[in-house]
Amino acid sequence: MTIQIPYAAALAAIAPGSAPPVRSDDLPAETLLARFHPDHGPRARVPLRIGANAGDACHPELARLLESNALIDDLDLARATPLATDVLVIGGGGAGAAAAVTAARQGARVIIAGKLRIGDSNTVMAEGGIQAAVGAEDSLQRHFDDTVRGGHGRGEHMLIAQMVRDAPDVIRWLIDLGMSFDLAQDKALGQTLVRKRAGGTTAARILCHRDFTGLEMMRVLREAVELQGGIEQFMRCPAVELLSHEDGSCAGAVLYDLERRSFLLVRANAVVLATGGSSRLHLQGFPTSNHYGATADGLVLAYRLGARMRDLDSFQYHPTGVAWPRHLAGGLISEAARSAGAVLLNGLGERFVDELQPRDVVAAAILRECAEQRGIMRDGETGVFLDVRGALAARPDLLERDLVSLGHLAAKCGLDPRTEPFLIYPTLHYQNGGIEIDGDGSTAVPGLFCAGEVTGGIHGRNRLMGNALLDIISFGRRAGARAAEARPPHAPGRGGLSHVHRWRRELARAGLPADLRAPQLYPTYGNFALRRGTTDRGNP
């Protein structure tokens, strides 16, 4: 184990509420990332061997799932309960809810299915806010430029431009649904939306509801799904396979009803995948801030059907995850704390990075401090300090007014942030890459649409704070609207597992094992089995 500075000694090295200048550094950001960010490590990538992206780089653990066999076969379809709908939305988070509501408002019959409950998603964990260029000093162009630059120039410009143009209308749509945003009193304008800075931005553009914006957003989206006619909900019904026509187009999906232990065969004119990310795979052994269901299911299902992917070796490690106490490892401390003035300090009491640099740069800087033995050790856990004491001294009501979730987290950690800093370490937070889409969420597979974290191309190789909540509403609404218009070229009641049979032949030709099955559905430490008569077939 790398030697670190003991907690007591590190604590004694910093003055309460001190904010020293940032240490001058000899490493440019790109060099820092290349040397210390996990995306660039020796275990970061392997080439995919089969599928639409054969030869492209992919994280090894994700590649293992993408190149797996299906969980089911034709026997399971024969015993499944048949259902039909116009639009099947898979995923009960913000993107799925926005797609379902939009499709239903256009007159489509909608089924929304999730493996947990609606709202059990990463959306509710998004604390800091949502980006929208609504300030007088801001512009759509600045939002676009910040997003392109934050993603290292690897984002798809058309998708980014569309998202930032959608942003003001997204905020109006959410307010119309009943969402609350923090307000300030302006002498000339009256009440205005509070706007904050985020890492990697050139303007105050973050709109928020205290520091639990995603929870407030999901509250109104859940209510909208409940109140909107034409939507049928199937919760605790994970998707285990997509359905295909002989020409490869999407024909629906097979769900597994956890309560009844039975399959549901849902045929649909269009499917919207909104299954979120993959951080519960704990890539490279990192803790995660993600909810229980983030196990890359949508990527696995879409890839087997023939969808193209991109940037499958790029993930975001949020800089400020809880490192101590151990049982809370990975829990998120919002970037809102750093926006409010919290500083990062190493074991020598040095402020080693500008806290509002892009997330990947800040995370790499923290990992460097620990690798070079300037980290802090407490009860066997390694990290650096996030010191909120100065910010709280300047604004004593900060925890009560703006950082409510931070106060709750501090209580769980057993510390008083007014007198003691948090010990933090990067936590696996977001899947930068995913399924390739066009402007309305369409994929390379006819009839298959995608929205939210399951997609790739919008954020490039690093996401800015606040763009995730914007992404899920912008593209969730667009995918829902386009899916509602879909009219399949096939007779109703058609569709099966022809793509699975083709996939199994491809596995055999490549010499890949047939006994490794996916999607995983749940983390391996919460193993789950599909029951087929007396036979259990569980996670890989």
N, C-alpha and C positions, 0 to 999 in steps of 0.2 A: 504493500500500500504506500502511496506517495505521502511523505511527511507533510503535515499541515500544522498551522499555528493553533495551539489550544484555545478553546473558547474564552476562558477567563483572561488570558493574556491579550487576546484580540480585543476584548471588550475594554480592557484597561487602556488600550492604545488609542481609543477615540474619545474625544470630548463630547459630552451630551449635546446633540443637535448640531454638531459641527458639519460644515459643508466645505471642505478644502477644495482648492482648484483641481481640475482633472489633471492627473499625471501626464506629462508629455510622453509620447510613445513613438518608437521608431518603426512600428509596423503599420503599413497602409491597410485599409479595411479588407481589401481583396486578399492580401497575404495572411492577415489574421484569420479570415474565413478558411483559406486553403489549409492552414496548419491546425486549426483547432475546432472548426465546425464539424459535427458528426457526419454531415453529408459527404465530407471529403476524406473520411477515414478509410482504413484498409478493409473494413467490413461493410462498406456503404453500398456496393453495387455488384451485380452479376448480369450477364446478358440473358434475356429471355430466349428460350429455345423453340417455342412453338407459339402459334397464334398470330394475330394481326401485327403485333409489335416484335416479332421474332428478331433477335439481334440487338434490340434496344436495351439500355441500361435500366435495371430495376433493383430495388432493395432485395437482398436475398430472402428474407422472410416473406415479403409480399410475393416474390416470384414463386416461392413454394406453393402458395395458395392459388395463384393465377394458373399454375400448371398442374392443378389437381383434377381429379375425377369428380363427377357429379355425385350428389348425395342420393339421388333417386333414379328410378328407371321406369319403364312402361308399366310394370306391375303396380307401382304406386299410383299411376294415373288411372288405372282401371278401377281402383277402389276409392277414388277421390270424389268429393261432392262437387258437382259442376255449378258454376256461377257465371254470369255474364254482365258486362258493364260497358259503357263507352270509354271511360278513362279509369285506369288502375294506377293509383299513386302509391308507391312503396316507400315508406318512411314517414314518421310522425313528428318530425322536427319543423323548424321554421320554413324551409324550402318546400317540404311536402304539404304543409298546411296552406301556404300561399298558393301553390299549384292547384290544390283541391278546391279551394274557395273560388279561385278565378275560373277554373273549368266549369264548376257548377253554376256560377253566375252567367255563363254563356249557354246554359241549357243542357249541358252534358250530364249524364248519370255517372256518378263518381263513387268508386270504392277507394278508401284510404286504409292502408294496412301497415301495421308496425309490429316489430317484435317485442316492444315494451308497450308503454301507454303513450298516447299522444302528448307530446311535450317532453317526454323523457329523451333528451337529445343534448347535443352540444350547444344548441341555441340558448338554453336557459343558463348556461355557464359563461356566456359572453357578457362580461361585466362592464367593460370600459365605455362602449357606445357604438354609434354608427356614423360613418362619414357621409357628409352631404355638403356640397359647396353652396351654402346659402348666405354666407356673410358678404357684406359690401366690399371687403378687401380681398375676397376670394374669387375664384372663377372655376368653371368646368375645366379649363385648360390646365390650371394649376393642379387640380385634383388628378387629372389624367397624367400629367408629367410626374407627380409624386408617386403615383401607382406604378408607372413604367419603371421609374428609377428604383423604387423600393424592391421591385421584382428582378433587378439586375438586367433590365431590358429584354427579359425572356417572355413577358406576357404577350398575349395576342391583342394587338392594338385595337382591332375592331371591337372585340368583346369589352375591353377596358373603356373605350369611348362610349359604348352603349350603356355600360353600367353607370358611369359618372353622369351621363345625360339623364338617366332614369332617376338619379338620387333625389332631387327635390320633389318629384311626384311620388316617390316611395314614401317620403316623410309625410306628405299630405294624406296618402292612402292609409298609413298607419294611424295618423291622428284621427282620421274619419272612423277607423275601427274602434277608437277609444284609447289609444296608447298615450301615456303621459310622458312628457319630456320636461327636463329642468328648465325653468324660466328665470329671466332676470328683468329688472325694471330699468328701462331706458327713458331718460327725460324727454327725448324728442319722439321716440317711437312707441313708448309704452312697453308692454311686455314683449320680450324677444326670447328666442331660444338661446340658452347658454351654449357657447362653443368653446371647446378645449383643444389644445395641441396634442398630437400623437407623435410617437417616434417615426421619423422619416418624412414628416409633413412640413410644408412651408407656410401653412396657415392654420389658424384655429378652426377646425372643421368637424370635430367630434361632437355630436349631439347625444345626450345621455339621459337616463333616469337614474340619478344617484350613481351607484356603482353596481347596479344589477339590471342593466338595460335589457339584456337578453331575456331575463325572467319576465320583465314587464311586457316585452314584445310577444313572448310565447303565451302570456296570459290572454292577450287580445286575440291572437291567432287561434288559440284553442276555443275561445268563445265563438269566434267567427265560424269555425268548423261545426261546432255544436248547433249554431243557430241557422246556418245556411241549409236550405232545402236541397235535396238531390244528392247528399253525401251520406254514404253508409260506411261506418267505421268497423274495422276488424283489428282490434288490438290484441297483443300477445299472439300474433300470427306472422312469424317471420317468413319471408320469401326464401324458398330453398332451390328454386330453379325458374328460369324464364321459359316461356313456350315459344315455338317458332313454326312458321310455315315452311314448306319445302324450299321456297326461294330465299330463305334466311331471314325474312322479316319477322318482327316480334308479334306474337299473337296473344300475349297475356303472361301469366305466371302461376306457379304452384306455391301455395302457402301451406304452412303447417300450423294447425290450431293447437296451441300448447295445452289448453284446458281440456279439449275433447280428444287429444291424441289422434288427430285425423287430418288428412290432406284436403285442401280446397283447390279445385282447378278453376282459375278465374280467367276466362277469355275476355279480351278487351280490344277495342279499336286502337288504343294507344296505351303505352305504359310510361309513367314518369318515375324514374329512379331518383330518389332523394334520400339515400341511405347513409349519408355522412361519410366520415373518414375511417382511419385505420389505426389510431394511436393506442387502442387497447391491445394491440399486438406487442406493445412495449419494445419497439425496435431498439436494438443494440443495448437492451437492458435498462433503458431509461424509464423513470416513472412517468405518469401521464396525468394530464388535467382532464382527460376526456371521460364521457359517460360510459356506462357499462357495455353499450351495444356497438361501439365503434371498432368493428373487426373486419372492415374491408369487404363486406358482403356484396355491395353493389358493383365494385370493381370486378370481383370474381364472376358474377353472373353475366355482366355485360361483356367481359372479355371472352368468355366461353361462347357467347352468341355471335361474336365477330366485331364488336366495337373496338375502335382504335383508342389508344391511351397516349399520354405524354407526361414527361417529368416524373416518372415513377421512382426516381431515386432522390427526390427532393421533399424534405419535411421541415416543418417549423418547430424548433425547440424554444418555447417561450422562456425568456430569461429568468423570470421570477416565479418559480415553483417552490413550495415549501420544502425545505430539506430536513428540518427538525421541528417537531418530534417525528420519529420514523413512521408512525401509523398514519400520518397525514402527508407523507411524501408525495410530491407531484401536485398537490392542491394549489390552485392558481391564486396569485396575488396580482390583481389587475394592473395594467399599465397606467390606469388612472392614478395610482399612488405615485408613480414617477412623474406624471404630468402635474401632480399637486406639489411636487418638490422633494419627494423621497430620493435619497442618494444611495449609491452602491459603494461599499467600502470593503477593502480586502483585510487580511489579518494584521497588516502593518498600519491600518488606519488610513490607507491611501484611497482616494477616489480615482479609479483607474479607467473610467470610460464615461463619455457623455451619455447619460441615461436615456436621452431621447434620440439616439441613433436608431436605425432600423433594428428590428428584433434579432435578426440573425447575427448582426455585428455585436450587439450587447451580449447575447448568449455566448458567442465565441470568446469574447473578452473575459467573461466569468470562467469559462472552461480553461482559458489560459492561466488565470490566476491560480486555479487549483492545480493545474499540471505543473506549474513552476513553483509550487510550495508556498504560495502566498494566500492560500485558502485558509479556512477556519474549520477546526474539528470540534464537534460536540457529540458526546456519547456515540462515537463511531460514525457519525454522519458529517459529510464534507459540504462546504458551501462558502458563500460570502455574506456580508451583512447587507440587508436593505434597511436603511435607517430612516424612519419616518418622524423622528423626534423633532427635528428642526421645523418640518412642515406643520406639525401639531402645535409647536410653540408659537408659530406665526398665526395659525388659525385654530384656536382651541376647540372650535365646534366642528372641525373637519370630519371626524368620525361620525358624528351625529347627523350631519347634513349631506355630505358627499361620498364618504367612504364607509358606508354602513356595513357592507359585506366584509371589509377589512377588519372592522371592529369585532364582528362575529368570529372571523377566522383567528384573530389574536386570542380571543377567549378560549377557542378550541386548543390553541397551541399552549395555553397557560402562561401567556406573557402580557405585559402592559406595554403597548407600543409607544407610550409617552416616556417610558424609562428604559426600554430594552429594544434593540433592533431584532428583526426577523433574520433567521438563517435561511438562505435561499440557494437554489441550484436550478439550472435549466430543466424544464419538464416538456415531454413530447406533447405537442399541442395541436398541430394542424398538418394536414396532408396537402402539400402545395400542388402536386400533380393529380391526374385523374383522367376521366373519360373526355375525349375531344368532343366539343359541341360547336354548333354555329350560333348565330344570334338569337334563335328562338329555342335553344336547348336541344335541337335535333342532333342525333348521332349518325354515324355511318350505317347504322342498322335502321331500316325503315320501320316506323312505328314505335321506336324507342327514343324517349326524351330523358334528359337528365338536368338536375339543378342542385346547387349547393356544393358542399365539400367533396362530393363524389366526382365532380368535374375537374378538368385541368385547363390551363391556358389563361385564366383571368388574372391570377396573381403572380405568374412567372415562378421564380424560385425563392420568393419570400413574400409573405403577405403583410400589409400594413394593418395596424390596429383599426378596427371599425369598418374595414372593407368586407369582412365576412358577413356581418348582419345585412349590409347593403346587397351583397352578392345573392344571398338566399332569397331576398324579396324580389329583387330585380329579375333574376332568372327563374325563380319559382313562378312568378306571375306570367312571364313570357312562355315558359314551358307549358304551364296549365292552359293558357289561351290557345297555343298551337295544337296541343293534344286534343282539346275539345273540338277542333276542326277536322281531325284526322278521320279519314274514311278508308278502311282497308280494302285492297283489291281482291279479297278472298271471301268466300261464302261464310256466313256465321257458323260457329261450331267447329271450325277447322283449327289445326295447330296442335303440335305435340312436341316430341323431343328429338326431332331429326338432327338438330345441331349437336345434341349430346352424343348421338351415335357417330357423327363425323369427328367430334372431338376425341372420342375414345380411340378411334383409328389413328388420329394424329399422335396421341400419347404413345400408342404402341409403336408407331414408326420411329418416334424419337427415343424409344427405350426408357420412357418415364414410367414410374410405378402407377398401377391402377388402384392400389389400395389406399392412397392418400386422397381424402375427399374434402371438398369445400363447397359452399361457404362454411366458415367456422361457426358462425352465429353468435357465440358468446366466448369470453376469454377462457382459456384452458383451465384456469383455476375456478371456474364455475361451470364445469362440464355438463353438457346437455345431450340427451340421446333421443333420436327419432325412433319410435316404436313401430315395428312392422310385424304384427303377430307376436311371436315370442322372441324376435330378434331385435337387439339394440344396435343401432348404427349411430355413433356419436361423432363428436368433433375429431379432427385429425389430432 
